[in-house]
Amino acid sequence: MQAWTLWREGKSLELMDPTLEKSYIANEVTRCIHIGLLRVQEDAADRPTMSGVVVMLASETMTLPHPNHPAFSVGRMVREEESTSKSPKDPSINDVTVSNIAPR
């Protein structure tokens, strides 16, 4: 959400570490952030394909579409009884390993 807000305010370079300021080209970084926001739009039909992203990255003169509000996933809630492991006495053919991913 922070990237979206800063991009809308024209401040997307504030996402960059200030110590890297002299090691990148601002227009290139801004363009990459813009393309990244296009890839996370709410409606999948609005997202460019990866081949489209390659074209966007290769062309400095191509006008990029304005991204819509990005989609965010906060994960799926699991009921307590679903999250407990089955005992070895109750094996099931349908056992599945589920990984919960949490941000740092």
N, CA, C and O of each residue as an XYZ file, in Angstrom:
416
protein
N       0.824     -1.178      0.000
C       0.000      0.000      0.000
C       0.874      1.249      0.000
O       0.504      2.259     -0.598
N       2.016      1.195      0.654
C       2.889      2.358      0.714
C       3.412      2.721     -0.671
O       3.497      3.902     -1.005
N       3.765      1.724     -1.482
C       4.257      1.983     -2.836
C       3.182      2.678     -3.662
O       3.475      3.631     -4.384
N       1.954      2.214     -3.562
C       0.835      2.808     -4.296
C       0.632      4.266     -3.876
O       0.486      5.148     -4.723
N       0.623      4.508     -2.584
C       0.408      5.862     -2.073
C       1.517      6.799     -2.528
O       1.242      7.898     -3.010
N       2.766      6.376     -2.380
C       3.884      7.220     -2.797
C       3.881      7.456     -4.306
O       4.191      8.559     -4.756
N       3.537      6.441     -5.089
C       3.497      6.596     -6.541
C       2.431      7.626     -6.924
O       2.680      8.489     -7.767
N       1.254      7.542     -6.316
C       0.176      8.488     -6.621
C       0.565      9.917     -6.268
O       0.122     10.863     -6.919
N       1.392     10.075     -5.242
C       1.830     11.408     -4.816
C       3.056     11.888     -5.583
O       3.551     12.989     -5.341
N       3.550     11.055     -6.516
C       4.746     11.420     -7.272
C       6.022     11.309     -6.462
O       7.021     11.956     -6.775
N       5.992     10.496     -5.428
C       7.133     10.353     -4.517
C       7.652      8.919     -4.457
O       8.183      8.500     -3.429
N       7.507      8.162     -5.543
C       7.865      6.741     -5.501
C       9.334      6.497     -5.187
O       9.682      5.433     -4.677
N      10.196      7.455     -5.479
C      11.620      7.268     -5.178
C      11.894      7.233     -3.673
O      12.983      6.840     -3.254
N      10.928      7.636     -2.866
C      11.087      7.542     -1.411
C      11.115      6.085     -0.943
O      11.468      5.803      0.202
N      10.742      5.168     -1.830
C      10.841      3.741     -1.497
C      12.289      3.273     -1.483
O      12.614      2.266     -0.854
N      13.153      3.997     -2.173
C      14.555      3.604     -2.290
C      15.346      3.977     -1.041
O      15.061      4.973     -0.376
N      16.330      3.166     -0.744
C      17.244      3.450      0.361
C      18.046      4.700     -0.007
O      18.662      4.736     -1.073
N      18.052      5.714      0.842
C      18.766      6.954      0.530
C      20.261      6.752      0.262
O      20.871      7.548     -0.452
N      20.848      5.709      0.819
C      22.282      5.487      0.595
C      22.569      5.040     -0.842
O      23.717      5.077     -1.283
N      21.538      4.620     -1.568
C      21.705      4.183     -2.957
C      21.445      5.307     -3.956
O      21.503      5.085     -5.165
N      21.166      6.481     -3.475
C      20.718      7.596     -4.315
C      21.598      7.859     -5.537
O      21.079      8.177     -6.607
N      22.893      7.734     -5.399
C      23.799      8.038     -6.511
C      24.101      6.821     -7.382
O      24.885      6.913     -8.326
N      23.477      5.674     -7.065
C      23.808      4.451     -7.803
C      22.708      3.991     -8.754
O      22.808      2.904     -9.324
N      21.666      4.789     -8.935
C      20.594      4.399     -9.840
C      20.126      5.599    -10.655
O      20.387      6.753    -10.314
N      19.428      5.289    -11.740
C      18.853      6.330    -12.585
C      17.388      6.461    -12.176
O      16.613      5.513    -12.307
N      17.022      7.622    -11.689
C      15.698      7.849    -11.110
C      14.565      7.466    -12.061
O      13.598      6.836    -11.633
N      14.661      7.829    -13.331
C      13.593      7.514    -14.285
C      13.403      6.009    -14.446
O      12.276      5.535    -14.593
N      14.503      5.258    -14.420
C      14.418      3.807    -14.561
C      13.753      3.171    -13.342
O      12.939      2.258    -13.480
N      14.095      3.648    -12.166
C      13.507      3.110    -10.939
C      12.019      3.443    -10.896
O      11.200      2.587    -10.561
N      11.670      4.675    -11.231
C      10.267      5.085    -11.235
C       9.466      4.241    -12.222
O       8.335      3.848    -11.935
N      10.051      3.966    -13.374
C       9.380      3.142    -14.388
C       9.185      1.704    -13.880
O       8.131      1.107    -14.101
N      10.182      1.160    -13.213
C      10.068     -0.199    -12.661
C       8.980     -0.270    -11.588
O       8.228     -1.244    -11.534
N       8.892      0.736    -10.750
C       7.843      0.776     -9.723
C       6.475      0.854    -10.391
O       5.537      0.171     -9.979
N       6.365      1.680    -11.414
C       5.117      1.836    -12.166
C       4.693      0.487    -12.767
O       3.533      0.093    -12.653
N       5.622     -0.206    -13.394
C       5.329     -1.516    -13.993
C       4.949     -2.522    -12.906
O       4.041     -3.331    -13.100
N       5.629     -2.474    -11.783
C       5.283     -3.358    -10.667
C       3.856     -3.126    -10.195
O       3.141     -4.078     -9.884
N       3.439     -1.867    -10.139
C       2.067     -1.558     -9.731
C       1.050     -2.036    -10.767
O      -0.069     -2.413    -10.419
N       1.443     -2.017    -12.032
C       0.554     -2.551    -13.072
C       0.338     -4.053    -12.880
O      -0.746     -4.566    -13.159
N       1.368     -4.756    -12.406
C       1.291     -6.212    -12.240
C       0.461     -6.642    -11.032
O       0.098     -7.814    -10.937
N       0.148     -5.737    -10.109
C      -0.601     -6.120     -8.907
C      -1.976     -5.459     -8.848
O      -2.542     -5.300     -7.766
N      -2.512     -5.073    -10.003
C      -3.839     -4.459    -10.022
C      -4.899     -5.447     -9.560
O      -4.751     -6.660     -9.709
N      -5.964     -4.906     -8.999
C      -7.061     -5.719     -8.453
C      -7.632     -6.687     -9.492
O      -7.787     -7.878     -9.221
N      -7.939     -6.174    -10.663
C      -8.535     -7.002    -11.716
C      -7.431     -7.624    -12.568
O      -6.646     -6.911    -13.194
N      -7.376     -8.941    -12.587
C      -6.322     -9.643    -13.323
C      -6.320     -9.295    -14.805
O      -5.270     -9.334    -15.447
N      -7.478     -8.957    -15.354
C      -7.561     -8.606    -16.776
C      -6.812     -7.312    -17.085
O      -6.412     -7.085    -18.227
N      -6.620     -6.467    -16.076
C      -5.905     -5.195    -16.257
C      -4.392     -5.355    -16.141
O      -3.643     -4.448    -16.506
N      -3.940     -6.497    -15.638
C      -2.509     -6.709    -15.425
C      -1.820     -7.077    -16.736
O      -2.340     -7.888    -17.502
N      -0.652     -6.484    -17.002
C       0.072     -6.878    -18.211
C       0.658     -8.280    -18.055
O       0.979     -8.715    -16.949
N       0.789     -8.969    -19.170
C       1.430    -10.281    -19.166
C       2.924    -10.084    -18.934
O       3.425     -8.963    -19.026
N       3.625    -11.152    -18.638
C       5.066    -11.029    -18.438
C       5.764    -10.627    -19.734
O       6.752     -9.893    -19.703
N       5.258    -11.102    -20.871
C       5.856    -10.660    -22.137
C       5.608     -9.170    -22.332
O       6.458     -8.464    -22.876
N       4.452     -8.688    -21.892
C       4.172     -7.251    -21.943
C       5.099     -6.463    -21.036
O       5.528     -5.363    -21.383
N       5.408     -7.024    -19.878
C       6.338     -6.376    -18.941
C       7.724     -6.263    -19.578
O       8.387     -5.234    -19.452
N       8.155     -7.318    -20.257
C       9.463     -7.298    -20.920
C       9.505     -6.175    -21.952
O      10.494     -5.448    -22.043
N       8.437     -6.033    -22.724
C       8.365     -4.961    -23.720
C       8.405     -3.600    -23.029
O       9.104     -2.696    -23.487
N       7.670     -3.448    -21.942
C       7.649     -2.177    -21.203
C       9.032     -1.824    -20.665
O       9.454     -0.669    -20.716
N       9.730     -2.833    -20.147
C      11.067     -2.585    -19.600
C      12.078     -2.253    -20.697
O      13.007     -1.476    -20.475
N      11.896     -2.840    -21.873
C      12.846     -2.632    -22.969
C      12.639     -1.306    -23.679
O      13.564     -0.789    -24.305
N      11.445     -0.752    -23.592
C      11.134      0.478    -24.306
C      11.069      1.664    -23.349
O      10.213      1.720    -22.466
N      11.971      2.595    -23.536
C      11.969      3.790    -22.695
C      10.934      4.813    -23.156
O      10.578      5.723    -22.408
N      10.451      4.662    -24.391
C       9.520      5.647    -24.947
C       8.066      5.206    -24.879
O       7.166      6.012    -25.114
N       7.826      3.947    -24.563
C       6.454      3.439    -24.486
C       5.719      4.102    -23.333
O       6.222      4.157    -22.211
N       4.521      4.607    -23.618
C       3.704      5.216    -22.573
C       3.018      4.110    -21.782
O       2.336      3.257    -22.350
N       3.202      4.135    -20.483
C       2.620      3.109    -19.616
C       1.207      3.512    -19.205
O       0.946      4.686    -18.946
N       0.296      2.542    -19.145
C      -1.051      2.863    -18.670
C      -1.028      3.216    -17.191
O      -0.129      2.807    -16.456
N      -2.015      3.971    -16.771
C      -2.141      4.358    -15.369
C      -2.642      3.151    -14.584
O      -3.693      2.604    -14.922
N      -1.924      2.716    -13.546
C      -2.396      1.555    -12.782
C      -3.611      1.892    -11.928
O      -3.748      3.006    -11.422
N      -4.484      0.908    -11.779
C      -5.613      1.032    -10.859
C      -5.136      0.607     -9.482
O      -3.997      0.171     -9.317
N      -6.005      0.735     -8.504
C      -5.661      0.363     -7.133
C      -5.175     -1.084     -7.101
O      -5.800     -1.958     -7.702
N      -4.064     -1.347     -6.405
C      -3.529     -2.708     -6.346
C      -4.378     -3.630     -5.474
O      -5.103     -3.188     -4.583
N      -4.263     -4.922     -5.762
C      -4.929     -5.947     -4.951
C      -3.985     -6.350     -3.827
O      -2.767     -6.368     -4.002
N      -4.543     -6.666     -2.703
C      -3.725     -7.110     -1.577
C      -4.329     -8.373     -1.004
O      -5.549     -8.499     -0.901
N      -3.474     -9.302     -0.632
C      -3.919    -10.539     -0.012
C      -3.351    -10.571      1.397
O      -2.145    -10.431      1.600
N      -4.220    -10.753      2.345
C      -3.767    -10.803      3.732
C      -3.758    -12.228      4.267
O      -3.585    -12.449      5.465
N      -3.941    -13.181      3.382
C      -3.899    -14.573      3.801
C      -5.286    -15.119      4.071
O      -6.285    -14.407      3.969
N      -5.327    -16.374      4.412
C      -6.582    -17.069      4.652
C      -6.640    -17.517      6.097
O      -5.676    -18.083      6.612
N      -7.740    -17.274      6.743
C      -7.906    -17.722      8.119
C      -8.220    -19.219      8.111
O      -9.011    -19.690      7.295
N      -7.601    -19.950      9.014
C      -7.819    -21.388      9.112
C      -8.450    -21.672     10.465
O      -7.961    -21.211     11.496
N      -9.548    -22.439     10.454
C     -10.176    -22.810     11.723
C      -9.231    -23.713     12.499
O      -8.451    -24.461     11.910
N      -9.302    -23.643     13.797
C      -8.401    -24.396     14.670
C      -8.421    -25.887     14.383
O      -7.363    -26.513     14.334
N      -9.609    -26.477     14.191
C      -9.659    -27.922     13.970
C      -9.025    -28.314     12.642
O      -8.564    -29.446     12.496
N      -8.992    -27.391     11.656
C      -8.346    -27.678     10.386
C      -6.831    -27.586     10.481
O      -6.117    -28.244      9.724
N      -6.343    -26.779     11.401
C      -4.914    -26.545     11.471
C      -4.164    -27.598     12.283
O      -2.935    -27.659     12.227
N      -4.884    -28.428     13.036
C      -4.207    -29.460     13.824
C      -3.897    -30.660     12.954
O      -4.649    -30.987     12.036
N      -2.803    -31.304     13.243
C      -2.399    -32.487     12.471
C      -3.248    -33.680     12.851
O      -3.698    -33.809     13.989
N      -3.456    -34.543     11.884
C      -4.163    -35.795     12.174
C      -3.215    -36.718     12.923
O      -2.004    -36.696     12.707
N      -3.771    -37.506     13.783
C      -2.930    -38.445     14.520
C      -2.506    -39.571     13.581
O      -3.195    -39.838     12.596
N      -1.382    -40.237     13.866
C      -0.917    -41.336     13.029
C      -1.941    -42.473     12.927
O      -1.911    -43.241     11.965
N      -2.846    -42.589     13.906
C      -3.847    -43.643     13.894
C      -4.958    -43.353     12.877
O      -5.750    -44.237     12.551
N      -5.012    -42.134     12.387
C      -6.090    -41.729     11.480
C      -5.511    -41.210     10.169
O      -5.693    -40.038      9.836
N      -4.811    -42.074      9.412
C      -4.222    -41.590      8.169
C      -5.302    -41.305      7.122
O      -6.373    -41.911      7.137
N      -5.007    -40.389      6.232
C      -5.948    -40.045      5.175
C      -5.206    -39.932      3.859
O      -4.084    -39.429      3.813
N      -5.817    -40.387      2.816
C      -5.220    -40.275      1.488
C      -5.114    -38.821      1.076
O      -4.261    -38.464      0.263
N      -5.972    -37.980      1.629
C      -6.047    -36.582      1.220
C      -5.218    -35.635      2.077
O      -5.413    -34.423      1.988
N      -4.304    -36.133      2.900
C      -3.486    -35.244      3.715
C      -2.688    -34.308      2.813
O      -2.129    -34.733      1.802
N      -2.641    -33.046      3.181
C      -1.945    -32.029      2.405
C      -1.111    -31.205      3.354
O      -1.542    -30.896      4.465
N       0.078    -30.851      2.923
C       0.917    -29.963      3.719
C       0.565    -28.530      3.345
O       0.550    -28.179      2.165
N       0.286    -27.709      4.339
C      -0.069    -26.317      4.110
C       0.974    -25.444      4.774
O       1.293    -25.632      5.948
N       1.507    -24.491      4.029
C       2.488    -23.559      4.583
C       1.834    -22.206      4.770
O       1.182    -21.690      3.863
N       2.011    -21.637      5.944
C       1.535    -20.283      6.199
C       2.692    -19.330      5.988
O       3.735    -19.457      6.629
N       2.511    -18.381      5.094
C       3.560    -17.428      4.783
C       3.236    -16.116      5.467
O       2.141    -15.574      5.315
N       4.189    -15.616      6.216
C       3.985    -14.354      6.925
C       5.098    -13.393      6.539
O       6.245    -13.809      6.372
N       4.771    -12.106      6.394
C       5.819    -11.132      6.052
C       6.779    -10.949      7.218
O       6.455    -11.217      8.375
N       7.966    -10.484      6.871
C       8.969    -10.237      7.919
C       8.660     -8.981      8.660
O       9.392     -8.610      9.577
